Amino acid sequence: MIRRTTKFLAYFGWILAAMLWALTPATHGQASSATRPGAEARASHAYDAAAKKGPPALRAFLVDFPKGADLHVHLSGAVYAETLIRDAAEDGACVDAVALSLARPPCTGNLIPATRFTGNIDRQTQLLYDKLIDSLSVRSFVPSAGWSEHDQFFAVFDRTGGLKNHNGEWVDEVASRAAAQNQQYLELMVTPPFSHATGIARDIGWSPQLADANPQAFAQLRQQLLDKGLRDEVAADREEVRAAEAQRKQLERCGTAQATPACQVEVRYIWQVLRDLPPEQVFAQTLLGFETVEASVEAHDPGFVGINFVRPEDDYVAMRDYTIQMKMIGYLHALYPEVHISLHAGELAPGLVPPEGLRFHIRQAVELAHAERIGHGVDVMHEDDAAGLLKELAAKHVMVEINLSSNEAILGVKGAEHPFPIYRAAHVPVALSTDDEGVSRIDLTHEYVRAALDYHLTYADLKQLARTGLENNFLPGASLWARPDEFSAPVGACKGQALGGEKPTAACKVLLDKSEKAAAEWELERRFRDFEAKF
């Protein structure tokens, strides 16, 4: 009884702390040598005035606010439905007028040519186009018996079959949108080809020893996969993102006098592993991901920088195999320590799965799989020893990627039910991200407006969020800041000068030239200086 009471009090204490945090202006991390107090104070006053006028005025203020990074973006979910339909027309694909999805040709029966939605269209075609936009997003969605917004959200990805590879065009769209919001860095999750690796895994199969997460069994499976040519896909997968970057830069006319602002947005890639496949195939895809990312890192190739596991966390296989999957990642992490790891974990809510399924996912992602960042993390207060887990996340500087709009759409969690203020009260690093902005019909500015109003954030709080995102990116090199996730003082080489200035000292310039991370953080400070100079 005493232990139950203690656990309840600890839980209640975190809730109370979060409530107080939400109602009290934050003070941590708001002063630094990067700040010109007068300019920042004027910008803060302008922000407060805009917030009092409501969402439209606040958006107008925040659209130019420097946002740093968006670290949780699925490329296929980041493009808007209008782009997908246009691409279908270019590909000669079809639209299923009944299922409201995209499909491969021939276009017969219910399948009509996607080209019907180009050029001038009549009213009937417009009505079908509107329904198709709704089907390929959560626009206008209303839940019905047996079909939730969670179902609608994930069904979008099953309705885009028949499209060819448009990654370069899509990266351009997302980068252009980022540039229009004064955002400088993206980590885009993509799923490269992996059929050869999973085909080998199907032939090898799954053994009882693997089910026990025996390291020797993992080692044997890994060697079998390598011996049968798993690495054959590495070069092709690296080339896929190189080609996307090349096409994107061509579309943006980078390196010419007509270069678009999107050229200034740095992009890196995260390898997506599909967690709902059979375990031997998940292992093979994860191994291929580690091999590919390591090859990119060793070659200093601005391509893949890390891995992640995707697909609904509440799916049957994902729930059944969650622990063994975390152990797979942990085993491979020991062999490929340079590969960064960010994991979807805790993208769950009460009722979506049994209570037992909410008790361990975030902790295992951190302790077994060595995740450096957690995506979503919504069920944290349902984990065993939630208070202890929060302390661990803070101590290890494991950043949580906060996706407010998709968390509401997928999980029905918003406002006071969301652990965002609890994480902040526990000093767990957090940053805002979009997840699938095309599906949600949002952008990163929308998430900043939402966070600012729902949680009564100060201007200094927003700067903290932007800096935290860049601090926890997977770019190589040392940080600009002396201590992790604290932005009160830079490293010694850059002390005593205006951060973001045009002429860093010689010692500071050495750091910026050697570290992509520090250079990105310096650029964010420059953007803060320029933004605040307007007020």
Legacy VTK file of the C-alpha trace (Angstrom):
# vtk DataFile Version 3.0
C-alpha trace
ASCII
DATASET POLYDATA
POINTS 535 float
0.000 0.000 0.000
2.865 2.367 0.862
4.523 1.706 -2.475
1.279 2.399 -4.335
0.810 5.655 -2.436
4.399 6.716 -3.134
3.994 5.966 -6.829
0.761 7.956 -6.940
2.353 10.920 -5.182
5.307 10.868 -7.560
2.951 10.779 -10.545
0.810 13.563 -9.093
3.953 15.589 -8.399
4.957 15.521 -12.057
1.452 16.515 -13.146
1.420 19.427 -10.673
4.882 20.535 -11.793
3.747 20.480 -15.405
0.680 22.581 -14.592
2.797 25.140 -12.768
5.282 25.160 -15.648
2.511 25.847 -18.148
1.279 28.799 -16.118
4.675 30.284 -15.252
7.037 31.928 -17.756
10.094 29.753 -18.290
13.463 31.051 -17.210
15.895 28.293 -18.178
18.032 28.757 -21.249
16.762 32.204 -22.140
19.944 34.242 -21.734
23.164 33.779 -23.662
26.027 35.728 -25.107
24.199 35.312 -28.433
21.481 37.642 -27.230
21.379 41.407 -27.533
19.083 42.129 -24.558
17.382 45.181 -26.072
16.625 43.522 -29.406
15.440 40.305 -27.781
13.251 42.257 -25.341
11.607 44.159 -28.173
10.991 40.938 -30.091
9.542 39.397 -26.931
7.143 42.327 -26.500
6.075 42.023 -30.144
5.489 38.299 -29.626
3.350 38.923 -26.524
1.286 41.488 -28.413
0.746 39.102 -31.329
-0.230 36.252 -29.004
-2.915 38.411 -27.380
-4.468 39.035 -30.795
-4.909 35.326 -31.468
-3.676 32.638 -33.888
-3.690 34.652 -37.161
-1.590 37.478 -35.697
0.713 35.045 -33.949
1.258 33.077 -37.128
2.164 36.259 -38.981
4.784 36.939 -36.296
6.142 33.377 -36.125
6.349 32.567 -39.822
9.679 34.431 -39.972
10.853 33.293 -36.533
14.041 31.160 -36.933
12.983 27.579 -36.249
16.255 25.753 -36.723
15.434 22.128 -37.491
12.581 19.744 -38.115
13.959 16.383 -37.050
10.861 14.197 -37.407
9.622 14.262 -41.010
8.432 11.351 -43.162
9.090 12.407 -46.737
6.158 10.473 -48.194
3.801 12.062 -45.652
5.250 15.558 -45.910
4.046 16.317 -49.442
0.513 17.591 -49.850
-2.187 15.545 -51.599
-2.275 18.010 -54.484
1.323 17.058 -55.310
0.542 13.346 -55.221
-2.353 13.755 -57.675
-0.221 15.878 -60.000
2.535 13.245 -59.890
0.008 10.518 -60.661
-1.022 12.412 -63.786
2.634 12.815 -64.845
3.184 9.073 -64.333
0.149 8.064 -66.366
-1.335 6.507 -63.234
-5.004 6.152 -62.353
-7.436 7.327 -59.708
-9.815 4.800 -58.184
-13.035 6.833 -58.143
-14.623 4.473 -55.595
-11.731 3.749 -53.204
-10.440 7.328 -53.681
-6.862 6.189 -54.082
-4.086 6.217 -56.661
-3.426 3.083 -58.696
-1.299 1.709 -61.497
-2.658 1.566 -65.064
-4.508 0.363 -67.063
-7.240 2.841 -66.206
-10.480 0.918 -66.746
-13.735 0.616 -64.865
-13.545 2.545 -61.611
-9.956 3.506 -62.470
-9.900 6.793 -64.342
-6.796 8.549 -65.740
-5.247 10.945 -63.222
-4.784 13.334 -66.150
-8.484 14.126 -65.767
-7.454 16.296 -62.812
-5.187 18.531 -64.889
-6.063 21.577 -66.930
-9.632 22.871 -66.879
-12.063 20.593 -65.036
-15.836 20.588 -64.695
-17.802 20.749 -61.449
-18.278 16.992 -61.174
-14.547 16.408 -61.553
-13.889 19.126 -58.965
-16.127 17.329 -56.461
-14.219 14.086 -57.037
-10.918 15.950 -56.727
-12.051 17.365 -53.363
-12.972 13.890 -52.128
-9.588 12.601 -53.259
-7.770 15.362 -51.343
-9.761 14.378 -48.237
-8.911 10.705 -48.788
-5.183 11.451 -49.085
-5.090 13.538 -45.887
-7.096 14.186 -42.717
-8.764 17.250 -44.242
-12.492 17.371 -43.423
-12.245 14.042 -41.605
-15.138 13.033 -39.347
-14.867 9.767 -37.370
-17.476 7.091 -38.008
-18.282 3.701 -36.549
-15.212 1.509 -36.934
-13.089 4.195 -38.635
-11.078 6.599 -36.474
-8.748 9.426 -37.399
-5.912 7.036 -36.482
-7.187 4.688 -39.200
-7.584 7.516 -41.691
-4.089 8.869 -41.008
-2.254 5.624 -41.670
-4.551 4.567 -44.531
-3.260 7.521 -46.541
0.034 5.692 -47.110
-1.813 2.691 -48.573
-3.675 4.893 -51.069
-0.696 6.196 -53.016
0.233 3.096 -54.991
1.184 3.454 -58.627
3.457 6.450 -58.178
6.974 6.399 -59.533
9.961 7.746 -57.590
9.472 11.484 -57.083
11.832 11.887 -54.114
13.829 14.765 -55.603
10.674 16.742 -56.364
9.273 15.971 -52.900
12.470 17.035 -51.142
12.298 20.292 -53.084
8.697 20.842 -51.965
9.496 20.213 -48.305
12.716 22.255 -48.392
10.957 25.143 -50.140
8.247 25.148 -47.491
10.927 25.083 -44.800
12.800 28.004 -46.348
9.599 30.059 -46.461
9.386 29.640 -42.661
13.005 30.550 -41.853
13.910 26.939 -41.157
17.414 25.777 -42.006
17.719 22.020 -41.464
15.692 18.864 -42.155
16.142 15.201 -41.373
13.852 13.314 -43.734
12.811 9.722 -43.104
12.760 7.579 -46.255
12.450 3.869 -47.015
15.072 2.858 -49.596
14.777 -0.400 -51.573
15.270 -3.458 -49.362
13.612 -6.319 -51.257
16.891 -8.154 -51.874
17.768 -8.112 -48.157
14.331 -9.256 -47.018
14.240 -11.914 -49.737
17.440 -13.403 -48.333
15.924 -13.259 -44.855
12.828 -15.149 -46.005
15.067 -17.914 -47.344
17.051 -18.132 -44.091
14.019 -17.982 -41.789
13.696 -17.405 -38.046
15.048 -19.762 -35.403
14.053 -20.272 -31.730
17.489 -19.031 -30.645
16.766 -15.686 -32.299
13.520 -15.365 -30.358
15.600 -15.379 -27.166
17.731 -12.486 -28.513
20.830 -14.620 -28.188
23.786 -12.491 -29.377
25.402 -15.536 -30.975
22.215 -16.240 -32.915
22.057 -12.593 -34.015
25.702 -12.804 -35.098
25.035 -15.967 -37.076
22.003 -14.443 -38.837
23.960 -11.302 -39.628
26.800 -13.312 -41.154
24.382 -15.397 -43.202
22.763 -12.267 -44.581
26.130 -10.714 -45.438
27.402 -13.949 -47.019
24.336 -14.067 -49.269
24.907 -10.532 -50.560
22.912 -8.192 -48.330
25.479 -5.446 -48.957
24.623 -5.530 -52.669
21.837 -3.019 -51.992
23.986 -0.525 -50.075
25.366 1.317 -53.104
21.957 1.550 -54.779
20.326 2.869 -51.620
22.987 5.524 -51.137
22.602 6.501 -54.774
18.857 6.957 -54.318
19.307 9.837 -51.869
22.179 11.264 -53.907
19.885 11.352 -56.928
17.114 12.988 -54.875
19.516 15.677 -53.688
20.827 16.258 -57.202
17.311 16.631 -58.637
16.234 18.849 -55.768
19.203 21.177 -56.293
18.523 21.278 -60.021
14.901 22.271 -59.399
16.064 24.952 -56.961
18.759 26.170 -59.383
21.355 25.952 -56.634
24.739 27.407 -57.526
23.273 29.878 -60.013
22.213 33.509 -59.815
18.588 32.295 -59.833
19.020 29.987 -56.806
15.876 29.721 -54.677
15.917 30.130 -50.858
15.417 26.361 -50.534
19.080 25.903 -51.488
19.967 27.217 -48.021
18.065 24.374 -46.305
20.414 21.543 -45.332
18.885 18.070 -45.701
19.999 14.738 -44.274
18.234 11.381 -44.361
17.042 8.827 -41.830
16.690 5.190 -42.868
13.180 3.900 -42.123
12.763 0.294 -41.022
9.251 -1.156 -41.364
8.520 -2.608 -37.933
5.428 -4.636 -38.910
7.289 -7.186 -41.055
8.252 -10.721 -39.880
11.185 -10.590 -37.433
13.837 -12.025 -39.754
12.908 -9.397 -42.354
13.000 -6.607 -39.760
16.477 -7.763 -38.754
17.625 -7.841 -42.390
16.222 -4.396 -43.141
17.765 -3.001 -39.943
21.137 -4.521 -40.800
20.943 -3.061 -44.302
20.106 0.308 -42.746
23.089 0.180 -40.383
25.396 -0.883 -43.220
24.158 1.892 -45.501
24.313 4.635 -42.886
27.790 3.550 -41.779
29.002 3.641 -45.389
27.631 7.178 -45.750
29.215 8.343 -42.493
32.603 6.824 -43.290
32.593 8.463 -46.730
31.590 11.831 -45.204
28.625 11.677 -47.561
25.843 14.197 -46.776
23.194 11.499 -47.100
22.044 9.042 -44.457
22.867 9.901 -40.843
20.684 7.546 -38.776
17.918 4.967 -38.574
14.363 4.831 -37.239
11.544 2.279 -36.949
8.205 3.255 -38.505
4.648 2.061 -39.132
1.932 2.076 -36.428
3.371 1.147 -33.058
0.026 -0.400 -32.105
0.043 -2.896 -35.015
-0.096 -6.535 -33.921
3.408 -7.494 -35.068
4.934 -4.238 -33.814
3.476 -4.844 -30.340
4.318 -8.557 -30.315
7.923 -8.077 -31.408
8.689 -4.741 -29.741
11.235 -6.050 -27.206
13.038 -8.318 -29.655
13.243 -5.422 -32.131
14.819 -3.176 -29.502
17.352 -5.917 -28.780
18.115 -6.231 -32.489
18.943 -2.532 -32.614
21.012 -2.771 -29.444
23.035 -5.656 -30.888
23.705 -3.802 -34.153
24.467 -0.558 -32.320
27.419 -2.289 -30.650
28.790 -3.179 -34.098
28.007 0.141 -35.781
28.423 2.766 -33.026
28.684 5.681 -35.490
25.115 5.162 -36.712
22.680 7.497 -34.964
19.375 6.151 -33.644
16.033 7.913 -33.310
13.004 5.755 -32.539
9.250 6.092 -32.606
8.343 5.021 -29.087
5.309 5.698 -26.942
3.144 6.642 -29.942
0.354 5.030 -27.959
-2.539 6.065 -25.747
-4.894 4.370 -23.280
-7.511 2.297 -25.074
-5.490 1.958 -28.257
-3.642 -1.002 -26.712
-4.047 -2.828 -23.365
-2.514 -1.029 -20.333
0.389 -3.499 -20.299
1.475 -2.222 -23.714
2.004 1.293 -22.369
4.455 0.366 -19.634
7.861 -0.071 -21.278
8.285 1.108 -24.895
10.134 4.375 -24.254
12.405 2.854 -21.619
13.344 -0.080 -23.838
14.012 2.244 -26.775
16.538 4.098 -24.616
18.005 1.288 -22.523
17.982 -1.630 -24.982
18.201 0.148 -28.346
20.275 3.180 -27.225
17.951 5.705 -28.869
19.355 9.238 -28.857
15.971 10.742 -29.691
12.407 9.587 -29.113
9.623 10.314 -31.570
6.226 11.106 -30.019
6.769 9.691 -26.485
3.111 10.350 -25.678
2.543 7.523 -23.197
5.497 8.367 -20.935
3.404 8.808 -17.789
1.978 5.299 -18.245
5.449 3.720 -18.141
6.672 1.886 -15.060
8.429 4.374 -12.768
7.562 7.321 -15.005
9.346 9.766 -12.709
12.532 7.722 -12.899
12.258 7.476 -16.671
11.935 11.251 -16.986
15.066 11.690 -14.866
16.887 9.209 -17.077
15.844 10.974 -20.280
17.012 14.288 -18.848
20.318 12.879 -17.570
21.089 11.170 -20.889
19.898 14.185 -22.924
17.527 12.030 -24.943
15.478 14.527 -26.920
11.760 14.000 -27.525
10.373 14.996 -30.919
7.015 16.650 -30.176
4.372 16.262 -32.909
1.304 18.035 -31.544
-0.999 17.829 -34.562
-0.300 14.228 -35.484
-0.534 13.199 -31.815
-4.054 14.606 -31.751
-4.984 12.993 -35.074
-3.513 9.571 -34.385
-3.973 9.276 -30.622
-6.614 11.863 -29.718
-4.144 13.424 -27.276
-3.937 17.207 -26.997
-3.744 20.108 -24.559
-3.393 19.133 -20.901
-3.467 15.441 -21.836
-0.208 15.778 -23.765
3.053 15.242 -21.795
4.819 18.160 -23.502
4.737 20.353 -20.339
5.712 17.362 -18.190
8.824 16.782 -20.289
9.729 20.461 -20.013
9.185 20.476 -16.247
11.521 17.469 -15.957
14.172 19.253 -18.109
13.955 16.607 -20.822
15.084 18.239 -24.091
12.188 18.708 -26.506
11.735 20.221 -29.953
8.719 20.677 -32.195
8.366 18.717 -35.423
5.711 18.084 -38.065
5.754 14.281 -38.554
3.587 14.194 -41.723
2.709 17.777 -42.562
1.078 16.854 -45.867
-1.270 14.349 -44.252
-2.016 16.720 -41.355
-2.321 19.763 -43.684
0.015 21.838 -41.505
3.541 23.249 -41.458
6.109 23.829 -38.708
4.881 27.380 -38.064
1.461 25.900 -37.281
3.076 23.704 -34.607
4.862 26.702 -33.076
1.603 28.664 -32.945
-0.189 25.721 -31.406
2.481 25.113 -28.773
2.723 28.816 -27.925
-1.001 29.230 -27.306
-1.846 25.835 -25.804
1.035 25.917 -23.319
1.481 29.666 -22.717
5.063 29.679 -23.980
7.229 32.770 -23.791
9.422 34.085 -26.579
12.425 32.687 -24.702
10.724 29.274 -24.591
10.408 29.272 -28.381
14.094 30.092 -28.776
14.861 27.219 -26.423
12.844 24.828 -28.610
14.581 25.966 -31.799
18.049 25.714 -30.259
17.274 22.294 -28.793
16.345 20.963 -32.219
19.658 21.976 -33.740
21.569 20.821 -30.667
20.177 17.310 -31.106
20.490 16.885 -34.853
22.665 14.136 -36.310
25.130 16.407 -38.109
28.772 15.529 -37.375
30.970 17.591 -35.101
31.015 19.236 -31.700
28.327 21.568 -30.395
28.639 25.333 -30.220
27.421 25.177 -26.616
29.534 24.380 -23.577
26.962 22.048 -21.976
24.348 19.849 -23.672
20.938 21.466 -24.017
22.023 24.563 -22.083
22.289 27.724 -24.107
23.686 30.170 -21.589
27.323 29.916 -22.675
29.183 28.770 -25.800
32.320 26.635 -25.812
35.547 28.371 -24.835
36.675 28.937 -28.424
33.623 31.114 -29.112
33.292 32.899 -25.766
33.233 36.665 -25.467
31.870 37.476 -28.893
28.514 38.045 -30.575
27.346 34.597 -31.631
26.150 34.543 -35.202
28.342 37.515 -36.102
30.066 37.896 -39.447
33.597 37.743 -38.029
34.117 34.956 -35.479
37.497 34.874 -33.780
40.188 32.664 -35.266
39.705 29.969 -32.618
35.950 30.004 -33.078
36.273 29.847 -36.862
38.371 26.694 -36.520
35.491 25.064 -34.645
32.902 26.235 -37.179
34.997 24.973 -40.092
35.466 21.547 -38.482
31.966 21.004 -37.075
28.820 20.980 -39.213
26.722 20.976 -36.044
28.426 24.045 -34.565
28.232 25.841 -37.919
24.482 25.179 -38.086
24.035 26.470 -34.541
26.057 29.589 -35.360
23.803 30.163 -38.363
20.717 29.904 -36.136
22.149 32.603 -33.858
22.765 34.790 -36.907
19.149 34.337 -37.908
17.990 35.250 -34.409
20.047 38.450 -34.607
18.544 39.367 -37.966
14.999 38.540 -36.872
15.203 40.502 -33.628
16.742 43.504 -35.388
13.339 44.102 -37.013
11.754 45.149 -33.719
LINES 1 536
535 0 1 2 3 4 5 6 7 8 9 10 11 12 13 14 15 16 17 18 19 20 21 22 23 24 25 26 27 28 29 30 31 32 33 34 35 36 37 38 39 40 41 42 43 44 45 46 47 48 49 50 51 52 53 54 55 56 57 58 59 60 61 62 63 64 65 66 67 68 69 70 71 72 73 74 75 76 77 78 79 80 81 82 83 84 85 86 87 88 89 90 91 92 93 94 95 96 97 98 99 100 101 102 103 104 105 106 107 108 109 110 111 112 113 114 115 116 117 118 119 120 121 122 123 124 125 126 127 128 129 130 131 132 133 134 135 136 137 138 139 140 141 142 143 144 145 146 147 148 149 150 151 152 153 154 155 156 157 158 159 160 161 162 163 164 165 166 167 168 169 170 171 172 173 174 175 176 177 178 179 180 181 182 183 184 185 186 187 188 189 190 191 192 193 194 195 196 197 198 199 200 201 202 203 204 205 206 207 208 209 210 211 212 213 214 215 216 217 218 219 220 221 222 223 224 225 226 227 228 229 230 231 232 233 234 235 236 237 238 239 240 241 242 243 244 245 246 247 248 249 250 251 252 253 254 255 256 257 258 259 260 261 262 263 264 265 266 267 268 269 270 271 272 273 274 275 276 277 278 279 280 281 282 283 284 285 286 287 288 289 290 291 292 293 294 295 296 297 298 299 300 301 302 303 304 305 306 307 308 309 310 311 312 313 314 315 316 317 318 319 320 321 322 323 324 325 326 327 328 329 330 331 332 333 334 335 336 337 338 339 340 341 342 343 344 345 346 347 348 349 350 351 352 353 354 355 356 357 358 359 360 361 362 363 364 365 366 367 368 369 370 371 372 373 374 375 376 377 378 379 380 381 382 383 384 385 386 387 388 389 390 391 392 393 394 395 396 397 398 399 400 401 402 403 404 405 406 407 408 409 410 411 412 413 414 415 416 417 418 419 420 421 422 423 424 425 426 427 428 429 430 431 432 433 434 435 436 437 438 439 440 441 442 443 444 445 446 447 448 449 450 451 452 453 454 455 456 457 458 459 460 461 462 463 464 465 466 467 468 469 470 471 472 473 474 475 476 477 478 479 480 481 482 483 484 485 486 487 488 489 490 491 492 493 494 495 496 497 498 499 500 501 502 503 504 505 506 507 508 509 510 511 512 513 514 515 516 517 518 519 520 521 522 523 524 525 526 527 528 529 530 531 532 533 534
